[in-house]
Amino acid sequence: MKHALSLKIGPATFRIGSAWRQPVEALARLYADYPAPADEIADFTVRLEPTSPFRRWFRPSIFITGDHGLADAAPMSLAHGLLAAEMGMNLQMALGWRRHLLLHASSVEKGGRVLVMTGESGSGKSTLAAQLGERGWRLMGDEFALLDLETGAIFPFPRLVSLKNRAIDVLAAEAPPGRMGPLLAGTAKGDIRHLVPRGDAVGRMSEGALPALLLFPRFGHATDVRAVGQGEIFMRLTQASTNYVALGEPGFAALTRFVRNVPARAIDFPSGGEAIALVERLWEDLA
Amino acid sequence: MSARLLVRALRDPGGVAALDGRGWNSLIAMARAERLIGTLALRIGERPVPMAVRPILMDARADAEREARQALWEADRAAEALAGLGVPVVLLKGTAYAAAGLSAGQGRFIGDLDILVPREAMKDVEQALIGAGWEWVKDDPYDDAYYRQWMHELPPMIHASRDRMIDVHHTVLPLTARQTPDAAAMLADAVPITNELYMLCPEDRVCHAVAHLLADGDLAGGLRNLWDIYCLLDGIDPAALEARAARHGLVRHVRQAQRLAAALYGAGGRLTLWDRIVAARLLARDGWGRERRKLLGFAFYVRSHWLRMPPVMLARHLLTKWRKGHRPA
């Protein structure tokens, strides 16, 4: 492909090819401080292609695909090329990664132990992880937590944090402008701005740790903390995993151990400030 | 760059030792795109490969094992659903190869479950499958009617809870196709795999695979089908195959498949001009896993329809599809 770049994020290496210069340039800038892949060999190929030859030049329209693709993936405009590249990497992980159980979750680490947060898009898990990552925790990732099938450790996948809508201002107030990506206005999920994780998150991206607490956050409700039964936790985590079925028995064993060993709570909060206080309190009590 | 790199690696897996990082990236992307990564991983086996490649090949092997396990379970479920009907359940393609432990099944990607049943049993088979939880995929009345009137199979069905597709065939090629392989003979000579499951006899397995690759399809992803044929030809009696191919009206196609399999995966062989055009179509894949030679691909797409249907019917079909916004993949 005309423009290409290789990136290593946590344990996975991506080769990203693009018909256009802009997405690759944006990636190169934001991932500049990530270590270069040791050799050229990538786990996954990501391709950003024109939806038709014509749409390369005229109203450019990006079809996201690669080793693993979705026939009905929605096309994106070139103005959102950076997001397309990020989604392309997520797509390959979600459909093709087999070396860990993938949990659609954010995770942060402190004192050698990991806090995992999972929930639907909009639950606040990304924002919470990003904020904790600015306040003394090590950000491990905002999209996927990688659960090791043998040791039960959580491994990081610290891509750029994808901040949506109101979360953009919250984090822009905490993180230096040099770590913020361009504003991508009017995407399918509203406005998006990427945040480069802090240096420690990148520097220690091959370092896993054992999980100590699982939270199911829910933004926009009066503060509340609820216990969650193990059966429900198991079921919600299978739904939050994109490769649980593909892994078969090892995935079942790893998830069973995770559910048995890691205390879990569902938490509601009306604002970011309250959420942080609540999480820090639960971490003191439970982890 | 063309898929020749992949073909060479399958033929001579020791040769991958010479690849650099770029070469590996190209090989892996091509093998994934052609759904041959599991086969490639098994062919490479324990040979030394770069550190970063090892886990990729291990994952591919594990995926292939899971595919096979899932496919066999699906075949078992279909056999169970059809047990009361007294018709043999003849497995076709990947599931048959996996169930019988054939070399063609090793590392093979297995998509849908394909079975062959007698045409007169179709109604009962359909009812039994619906009773066991399968349901229709297509909700378009034109497609449904088209399948029922002209195709060699029922419209595809999917199992409501397991999300796996089944294709129920009553013959090999669409009823409108130029060739008319003898499905009754295929059923009559099918061989048992287990108590409930059957597969085609060795010569028919080749004829069936050849019919799909060369007499029907537009050859997209055909390298895997040709690999199947290459494996299925191993140890087969050429005279018996020729006789069987004659019965199915596929002599020309079987001979061409033999030439192509030998040229691409085997010891080599002389190719005709037409063989070379087909080979060019089969190898149209670049180092990023993209399909190349779009025009050639489109020509083969049109040709596949031309072979399937008489001209007036083809025109009507393409017009209907076009009005519905269908584009060839």
Boltz contact constraints between the chains, C-beta under 6 A:
constraints:
  - contact:
      token1: [A, 1]
      token2: [B, 288]
      max_distance: 6.0
  - contact:
      token1: [A, 15]
      token2: [B, 25]
      max_distance: 6.0
  - contact:
      token1: [A, 17]
      token2: [B, 288]
      max_distance: 6.0
  - contact:
      token1: [A, 39]
      token2: [B, 21]
      max_distance: 6.0
  - contact:
      token1: [A, 39]
      token2: [B, 52]
      max_distance: 6.0
  - contact:
      token1: [A, 40]
      token2: [B, 21]
      max_distance: 6.0
  - contact:
      token1: [A, 41]
      token2: [B, 21]
      max_distance: 6.0
  - contact:
      token1: [A, 41]
      token2: [B, 24]
      max_distance: 6.0
  - contact:
      token1: [A, 41]
      token2: [B, 50]
      max_distance: 6.0
  - contact:
      token1: [A, 41]
      token2: [B, 52]
      max_distance: 6.0
  - contact:
      token1: [A, 41]
      token2: [B, 53]
      max_distance: 6.0
  - contact:
      token1: [A, 42]
      token2: [B, 25]
      max_distance: 6.0
  - contact:
      token1: [A, 45]
      token2: [B, 29]
      max_distance: 6.0
  - contact:
      token1: [A, 45]
      token2: [B, 289]
      max_distance: 6.0
  - contact:
      token1: [A, 47]
      token2: [B, 288]
      max_distance: 6.0
  - contact:
      token1: [A, 67]
      token2: [B, 32]
      max_distance: 6.0
  - contact:
      token1: [A, 98]
      token2: [B, 59]
      max_distance: 6.0
  - contact:
      token1: [A, 248]
      token2: [B, 66]
      max_distance: 6.0
